[in-house]
Amino acid sequence: MLTEDEALNVAQAFLQDKYFNSKIRFLDNRLITRNNAQVYELHGEMNTQSHGVFDRFIIDKTANKYLFKIEIDAKEGCVVNYELT
């Protein structure tokens, strides 16, 4: 079974792969049981960088800030689900 730190590393690697150069901060982490499986439910916020040269002058910086929830299977160590809001 994964430790909480290992689950955080899996989540961090997954999100960095999907959203390159984003800054990720975990706010709330818990181990829950869902459908007879133990899952780490990790909540946090992520800041992504604008891709365009002029975007940082036009787009408000809060437009690149997202809340996320990601679920990591505690036994298998894989991402079960994730969502951005």
The first five atom37 places (N, CA, C, CB, O) and aatype in JSON, in Angstrom:
{
  "aatype": [12, 10, 16, 6, 3, 6, 0, 10, 2, 19, 0, 5, 0, 13, 10, 5, 3, 11, 18, 13, 2, 15, 11, 9, 1, 13, 10, 3, 2, 1, 10, 9, 16, 1, 2, 2, 0, 5, 19, 18, 6, 10, 8, 7, 6, 12, 2, 16, 5, 15, 8, 7, 19, 13, 3, 1, 13, 9, 9, 3, 11, 16, 0, 2, 11, 18, 10, 13, 11, 9, 6, 9, 3, 0, 11, 6, 7, 4, 19, 19, 2, 18, 6, 10, 16],
  "atom_mask": [
    [1, 1, 1, 1, 1],
    [1, 1, 1, 1, 1],
    [1, 1, 1, 1, 1],
    [1, 1, 1, 1, 1],
    [1, 1, 1, 1, 1],
    [1, 1, 1, 1, 1],
    [1, 1, 1, 1, 1],
    [1, 1, 1, 1, 1],
    [1, 1, 1, 1, 1],
    [1, 1, 1, 1, 1],
    [1, 1, 1, 1, 1],
    [1, 1, 1, 1, 1],
    [1, 1, 1, 1, 1],
    [1, 1, 1, 1, 1],
    [1, 1, 1, 1, 1],
    [1, 1, 1, 1, 1],
    [1, 1, 1, 1, 1],
    [1, 1, 1, 1, 1],
    [1, 1, 1, 1, 1],
    [1, 1, 1, 1, 1],
    [1, 1, 1, 1, 1],
    [1, 1, 1, 1, 1],
    [1, 1, 1, 1, 1],
    [1, 1, 1, 1, 1],
    [1, 1, 1, 1, 1],
    [1, 1, 1, 1, 1],
    [1, 1, 1, 1, 1],
    [1, 1, 1, 1, 1],
    [1, 1, 1, 1, 1],
    [1, 1, 1, 1, 1],
    [1, 1, 1, 1, 1],
    [1, 1, 1, 1, 1],
    [1, 1, 1, 1, 1],
    [1, 1, 1, 1, 1],
    [1, 1, 1, 1, 1],
    [1, 1, 1, 1, 1],
    [1, 1, 1, 1, 1],
    [1, 1, 1, 1, 1],
    [1, 1, 1, 1, 1],
    [1, 1, 1, 1, 1],
    [1, 1, 1, 1, 1],
    [1, 1, 1, 1, 1],
    [1, 1, 1, 1, 1],
    [1, 1, 1, 0, 1],
    [1, 1, 1, 1, 1],
    [1, 1, 1, 1, 1],
    [1, 1, 1, 1, 1],
    [1, 1, 1, 1, 1],
    [1, 1, 1, 1, 1],
    [1, 1, 1, 1, 1],
    [1, 1, 1, 1, 1],
    [1, 1, 1, 0, 1],
    [1, 1, 1, 1, 1],
    [1, 1, 1, 1, 1],
    [1, 1, 1, 1, 1],
    [1, 1, 1, 1, 1],
    [1, 1, 1, 1, 1],
    [1, 1, 1, 1, 1],
    [1, 1, 1, 1, 1],
    [1, 1, 1, 1, 1],
    [1, 1, 1, 1, 1],
    [1, 1, 1, 1, 1],
    [1, 1, 1, 1, 1],
    [1, 1, 1, 1, 1],
    [1, 1, 1, 1, 1],
    [1, 1, 1, 1, 1],
    [1, 1, 1, 1, 1],
    [1, 1, 1, 1, 1],
    [1, 1, 1, 1, 1],
    [1, 1, 1, 1, 1],
    [1, 1, 1, 1, 1],
    [1, 1, 1, 1, 1],
    [1, 1, 1, 1, 1],
    [1, 1, 1, 1, 1],
    [1, 1, 1, 1, 1],
    [1, 1, 1, 1, 1],
    [1, 1, 1, 0, 1],
    [1, 1, 1, 1, 1],
    [1, 1, 1, 1, 1],
    [1, 1, 1, 1, 1],
    [1, 1, 1, 1, 1],
    [1, 1, 1, 1, 1],
    [1, 1, 1, 1, 1],
    [1, 1, 1, 1, 1],
    [1, 1, 1, 1, 1]
  ],
  "atom_positions": [
    [[0.85, -1.19, 0.0], [0.0, 0.0, 0.0], [0.9, 1.25, 0.0], [-0.97, 0.0, 1.24], [1.92, 1.31, 0.68]],
    [[0.48, 2.24, -0.78], [1.23, 3.49, -0.86], [1.11, 4.3, 0.42], [0.75, 4.31, -2.05], [0.08, 4.27, 1.11]],
    [[2.16, 5.02, 0.73], [2.07, 6.02, 1.79], [1.45, 7.29, 1.2], [3.48, 6.31, 2.43], [1.3, 7.41, -0.01]],
    [[1.11, 8.21, 2.07], [0.54, 9.48, 1.58], [1.56, 10.23, 0.73], [0.08, 10.36, 2.77], [1.2, 10.82, -0.29]],
    [[2.82, 10.22, 1.14], [3.87, 10.91, 0.36], [4.03, 10.3, -1.02], [5.2, 10.87, 1.11], [4.24, 11.02, -2.0]],
    [[3.95, 8.98, -1.12], [4.05, 8.32, -2.43], [2.85, 8.68, -3.31], [4.14, 6.78, -2.26], [3.01, 8.89, -4.51]],
    [[1.67, 8.75, -2.72], [0.47, 9.15, -3.47], [0.61, 10.59, -3.97], [-0.8, 9.01, -2.58], [0.23, 10.89, -5.1]],
    [[1.16, 11.47, -3.13], [1.39, 12.85, -3.55], [2.38, 12.9, -4.72], [1.93, 13.69, -2.36], [2.2, 13.7, -5.65]],
    [[3.4, 12.07, -4.69], [4.37, 12.04, -5.79], [3.74, 11.55, -7.08], [5.56, 11.13, -5.42], [4.03, 12.08, -8.15]],
    [[2.87, 10.55, -7.0], [2.16, 10.04, -8.18], [1.28, 11.14, -8.76], [1.31, 8.78, -7.83], [1.26, 11.36, -9.97]],
    [[0.55, 11.82, -7.9], [-0.35, 12.9, -8.34], [0.44, 14.04, -8.95], [-1.19, 13.41, -7.16], [0.06, 14.58, -9.99]],
    [[1.53, 14.41, -8.31], [2.37, 15.51, -8.81], [2.91, 15.17, -10.2], [3.55, 15.79, -7.83], [2.86, 16.01, -11.1]],
    [[3.42, 13.96, -10.38], [3.97, 13.55, -11.68], [2.87, 13.54, -12.75], [4.62, 12.16, -11.57], [3.11, 13.97, -13.87]],
    [[1.69, 13.04, -12.4], [0.58, 12.99, -13.35], [0.18, 14.39, -13.8], [-0.62, 12.28, -12.72], [0.03, 14.65, -15.0]],
    [[0.0, 15.3, -12.84], [-0.43, 16.65, -13.18], [0.65, 17.42, -13.93], [-0.83, 17.41, -11.9], [0.34, 18.18, -14.84]],
    [[1.91, 17.23, -13.56], [3.01, 17.9, -14.27], [3.1, 17.4, -15.71], [4.35, 17.67, -13.55], [3.43, 18.17, -16.61]],
    [[2.81, 16.13, -15.91], [2.83, 15.58, -17.27], [1.72, 16.18, -18.12], [2.7, 14.04, -17.23], [1.92, 16.48, -19.3]],
    [[0.55, 16.35, -17.53], [-0.6, 16.91, -18.26], [-0.5, 18.42, -18.43], [-1.89, 16.56, -17.54], [-0.88, 18.96, -19.47]],
    [[0.01, 19.11, -17.41], [0.04, 20.57, -17.39], [1.47, 21.01, -17.1], [-0.96, 21.14, -16.32], [1.81, 21.37, -15.98]],
    [[2.29, 20.98, -18.13], [3.72, 21.26, -18.02], [3.99, 22.63, -17.4], [4.38, 21.18, -19.4], [3.31, 23.61, -17.72]],
    [[4.95, 22.68, -16.53], [5.39, 23.91, -15.85], [4.32, 24.53, -14.95], [5.81, 24.93, -16.87], [4.37, 25.73, -14.66]],
    [[3.38, 23.74, -14.5], [2.38, 24.28, -13.58], [2.91, 24.19, -12.15], [1.03, 23.5, -13.71], [3.75, 23.35, -11.83]],
    [[2.41, 25.08, -11.32], [2.78, 25.08, -9.91], [1.63, 24.44, -9.15], [3.09, 26.53, -9.37], [0.5, 24.92, -9.2]],
    [[1.93, 23.35, -8.45], [0.91, 22.55, -7.79], [1.08, 22.66, -6.28], [0.98, 21.08, -8.26], [2.19, 22.56, -5.76]],
    [[-0.04, 22.86, -5.59], [-0.01, 22.93, -4.14], [-1.17, 22.08, -3.6], [-0.11, 24.42, -3.63], [-2.33, 22.31, -3.95]],
    [[-0.83, 21.11, -2.76], [-1.85, 20.26, -2.16], [-2.37, 20.91, -0.89], [-1.27, 18.85, -1.86], [-1.6, 21.4, -0.07]],
    [[-3.71, 20.91, -0.75], [-4.35, 21.57, 0.39], [-4.97, 20.59, 1.38], [-5.41, 22.51, -0.11], [-4.95, 20.84, 2.58]],
    [[-5.51, 19.49, 0.88], [-6.22, 18.54, 1.74], [-6.03, 17.14, 1.17], [-7.74, 18.89, 1.85], [-6.27, 16.91, -0.01]],
    [[-5.6, 16.22, 2.01], [-5.35, 14.85, 1.58], [-6.01, 13.9, 2.58], [-3.82, 14.56, 1.46], [-5.94, 14.1, 3.79]],
    [[-6.65, 12.87, 2.05], [-7.26, 11.88, 2.94], [-7.33, 10.52, 2.26], [-8.66, 12.32, 3.39], [-7.42, 10.41, 1.04]],
    [[-7.29, 9.49, 3.08], [-7.43, 8.12, 2.61], [-8.87, 7.7, 2.86], [-6.42, 7.16, 3.32], [-9.35, 7.72, 4.0]],
    [[-9.57, 7.3, 1.79], [-10.97, 6.91, 1.9], [-11.16, 5.51, 1.33], [-11.9, 7.93, 1.17], [-10.29, 5.0, 0.62]],
    [[-12.29, 4.91, 1.64], [-12.64, 3.61, 1.06], [-13.81, 3.83, 0.11], [-13.0, 2.56, 2.17], [-14.85, 4.38, 0.49]],
    [[-13.62, 3.39, -1.14], [-14.66, 3.54, -2.15], [-14.73, 2.23, -2.94], [-14.37, 4.76, -3.09], [-13.72, 1.78, -3.49]],
    [[-15.9, 1.64, -3.01], [-16.1, 0.37, -3.73], [-15.1, -0.69, -3.29], [-15.99, 0.6, -5.24], [-14.49, -1.37, -4.12]],
    [[-14.94, -0.83, -1.98], [-14.03, -1.82, -1.37], [-12.57, -1.62, -1.73], [-14.44, -3.18, -1.79], [-11.78, -2.55, -1.61]],
    [[-12.2, -0.43, -2.16], [-10.8, -0.11, -2.46], [-10.41, 1.14, -1.69], [-10.58, 0.09, -4.0], [-11.21, 2.06, -1.51]],
    [[-9.17, 1.17, -1.24], [-8.68, 2.36, -0.55], [-8.09, 3.32, -1.58], [-7.64, 1.98, 0.53], [-7.29, 2.93, -2.43]],
    [[-8.51, 4.57, -1.48], [-8.14, 5.59, -2.45], [-7.69, 6.84, -1.69], [-9.32, 5.91, -3.43], [-8.34, 7.27, -0.74]],
    [[-6.57, 7.41, -2.13], [-6.18, 8.71, -1.61], [-6.92, 9.77, -2.42], [-4.62, 8.92, -1.69], [-6.83, 9.81, -3.64]],
    [[-7.63, 10.62, -1.73], [-8.33, 11.73, -2.36], [-7.55, 12.99, -2.02], [-9.84, 11.83, -1.87], [-7.49, 13.4, -0.86]],
    [[-6.95, 13.6, -3.03], [-6.06, 14.74, -2.84], [-6.69, 15.98, -3.48], [-4.66, 14.45, -3.45], [-7.1, 15.95, -4.64]],
    [[-6.75, 17.05, -2.73], [-7.31, 18.32, -3.21], [-6.21, 19.37, -3.18], [-8.53, 18.77, -2.34], [-5.33, 19.35, -2.32]],
    [[-6.27, 20.29, -4.14], [-5.28, 21.35, -4.16], [-5.59, 22.4, -5.2], [0.0, 0.0, 0.0], [-6.68, 22.45, -5.76]],
    [[-4.59, 23.23, -5.44], [-4.73, 24.26, -6.46], [-3.51, 24.23, -7.37], [-4.89, 25.66, -5.82], [-2.42, 23.82, -6.98]],
    [[-3.74, 24.68, -8.6], [-2.69, 24.63, -9.61], [-2.7, 25.92, -10.4], [-2.88, 23.4, -10.55], [-3.76, 26.4, -10.81]],
    [[-1.54, 26.48, -10.6], [-1.36, 27.65, -11.45], [-0.64, 27.21, -12.71], [-0.57, 28.79, -10.72], [0.45, 26.64, -12.63]],
    [[-1.23, 27.48, -13.85], [-0.61, 27.12, -15.12], [-0.07, 28.38, -15.78], [-1.6, 26.4, -16.06], [-0.57, 29.48, -15.57]],
    [[0.95, 28.19, -16.59], [1.53, 29.31, -17.31], [0.79, 29.51, -18.63], [3.03, 29.09, -17.55], [0.34, 28.55, -19.26]],
    [[0.69, 30.75, -19.03], [0.12, 31.06, -20.34], [1.1, 30.62, -21.41], [-0.21, 32.57, -20.48], [2.31, 30.69, -21.22]],
    [[0.57, 30.18, -22.53], [1.42, 29.7, -23.62], [1.82, 30.8, -24.59], [0.72, 28.61, -24.37], [2.86, 30.71, -25.24]],
    [[1.02, 31.83, -24.68], [1.32, 32.91, -25.61], [2.21, 33.97, -24.99], [0.0, 0.0, 0.0], [2.21, 34.18, -23.78]],
    [[2.96, 34.63, -25.83], [3.89, 35.67, -25.38], [3.14, 36.86, -24.79], [4.77, 36.14, -26.54], [3.56, 37.42, -23.77]],
    [[2.03, 37.24, -25.41], [1.29, 38.42, -24.97], [0.2, 38.09, -23.95], [0.68, 39.11, -26.15], [-0.4, 39.0, -23.38]],
    [[-0.05, 36.81, -23.72], [-1.12, 36.41, -22.79], [-0.92, 36.98, -21.4], [-1.2, 34.9, -22.71], [-1.89, 37.36, -20.74]],
    [[0.33, 37.04, -20.93], [0.53, 37.52, -19.56], [0.21, 39.0, -19.4], [1.95, 37.27, -19.13], [0.02, 39.47, -18.28]],
    [[0.14, 39.74, -20.51], [-0.22, 41.15, -20.44], [-1.74, 41.35, -20.57], [0.51, 41.93, -21.53], [-2.27, 42.35, -20.08]],
    [[-2.41, 40.42, -21.21], [-3.83, 40.56, -21.51], [-4.71, 39.81, -20.51], [-4.11, 40.06, -22.92], [-5.73, 40.33, -20.06]],
    [[-4.3, 38.59, -20.16], [-5.13, 37.71, -19.33], [-4.81, 37.91, -17.86], [-4.93, 36.24, -19.74], [-3.64, 37.95, -17.47]],
    [[-5.84, 38.02, -17.03], [-5.68, 38.13, -15.59], [-5.01, 36.87, -15.06], [-7.05, 38.36, -14.9], [-5.33, 35.77, -15.5]],
    [[-4.08, 37.01, -14.12], [-3.34, 35.86, -13.6], [-4.24, 34.85, -12.9], [-2.27, 36.33, -12.63], [-3.91, 33.66, -12.86]],
    [[-5.35, 35.29, -12.36], [-6.25, 34.35, -11.7], [-6.96, 33.45, -12.71], [-7.29, 35.1, -10.86], [-7.52, 32.42, -12.33]],
    [[-6.94, 33.82, -13.99], [-7.56, 32.98, -15.01], [-6.8, 31.68, -15.19], [-7.63, 33.72, -16.34], [-7.34, 30.71, -15.72]],
    [[-5.54, 31.65, -14.75], [-4.72, 30.44, -14.88], [-4.66, 29.64, -13.6], [-3.33, 30.82, -15.31], [-3.81, 28.76, -13.46]],
    [[-5.54, 29.91, -12.67], [-5.56, 29.23, -11.38], [-6.75, 28.28, -11.33], [-5.61, 30.26, -10.21], [-7.89, 28.68, -11.59]],
    [[-6.48, 27.02, -10.98], [-7.52, 25.99, -10.95], [-7.47, 25.24, -9.64], [-7.37, 25.02, -12.14], [-6.4, 25.07, -9.05]],
    [[-8.62, 24.79, -9.19], [-8.7, 23.84, -8.09], [-8.77, 22.45, -8.71], [-9.93, 24.12, -7.16], [-9.34, 22.28, -9.78]],
    [[-8.2, 21.47, -8.04], [-8.25, 20.11, -8.56], [-8.56, 19.1, -7.46], [-6.94, 19.76, -9.23], [-8.34, 19.35, -6.28]],
    [[-9.06, 17.97, -7.9], [-9.23, 16.81, -7.04], [-8.69, 15.63, -7.84], [-10.76, 16.59, -6.61], [-9.07, 15.43, -9.0]],
    [[-7.81, 14.85, -7.24], [-7.24, 13.7, -7.91], [-7.31, 12.52, -6.96], [-5.77, 13.98, -8.38], [-7.06, 12.66, -5.76]],
    [[-7.64, 11.36, -7.5], [-7.77, 10.16, -6.69], [-6.73, 9.14, -7.13], [-9.2, 9.57, -6.8], [-6.6, 8.83, -8.32]],
    [[-5.98, 8.62, -6.15], [-4.92, 7.65, -6.4], [-5.28, 6.36, -5.69], [-3.53, 8.19, -5.92], [-5.55, 6.37, -4.49]],
    [[-5.28, 5.24, -6.42], [-5.52, 3.92, -5.83], [-4.35, 3.61, -4.89], [-5.67, 2.81, -6.93], [-3.2, 3.58, -5.32]],
    [[-4.65, 3.37, -3.62], [-3.6, 3.18, -2.61], [-2.85, 1.87, -2.79], [-4.2, 3.24, -1.22], [-1.7, 1.75, -2.35]],
    [[-3.47, 0.9, -3.41], [-2.81, -0.4, -3.61], [-2.03, -0.44, -4.91], [-3.85, -1.52, -3.59], [-0.88, -0.89, -4.94]],
    [[-2.65, 0.03, -5.99], [-2.04, -0.05, -7.32], [-1.12, 1.14, -7.63], [-3.12, -0.13, -8.37], [-0.21, 1.02, -8.45]],
    [[-1.36, 2.27, -6.99], [-0.53, 3.45, -7.23], [-0.82, 4.15, -8.54], [0.0, 0.0, 0.0], [0.05, 4.81, -9.11]],
    [[-2.05, 4.01, -9.02], [-2.41, 4.65, -10.3], [-3.52, 5.67, -10.07], [-2.85, 3.58, -11.35], [-4.24, 5.63, -9.08]],
    [[-3.63, 6.59, -11.02], [-4.68, 7.61, -10.96], [-6.01, 6.97, -11.32], [-4.35, 8.81, -11.91], [-6.14, 6.36, -12.39]],
    [[-6.98, 7.11, -10.45], [-8.31, 6.56, -10.68], [-9.2, 7.6, -11.36], [-8.95, 6.1, -9.36], [-9.98, 7.28, -12.26]],
    [[-9.07, 8.86, -10.92], [-9.92, 9.92, -11.43], [-9.29, 11.26, -11.08], [-11.37, 9.82, -10.84], [-8.55, 11.38, -10.1]],
    [[-9.58, 12.28, -11.91], [-9.18, 13.64, -11.54], [-10.1, 14.63, -12.22], [-7.7, 13.91, -11.93], [-10.69, 14.34, -13.27]],
    [[-10.21, 15.8, -11.61], [-11.03, 16.87, -12.19], [-10.45, 18.23, -11.81], [-12.5, 16.75, -11.73], [-9.87, 18.4, -10.73]],
    [[-10.63, 19.16, -12.71], [-10.23, 20.55, -12.48], [-11.48, 21.41, -12.43], [-9.25, 21.05, -13.59], [-12.44, 21.15, -13.16]],
    [[-11.47, 22.43, -11.58], [-12.58, 23.38, -11.54], [-12.04, 24.79, -11.52], [-13.48, 23.13, -10.3], [-12.82, 25.74, -11.49]]
  ]
}
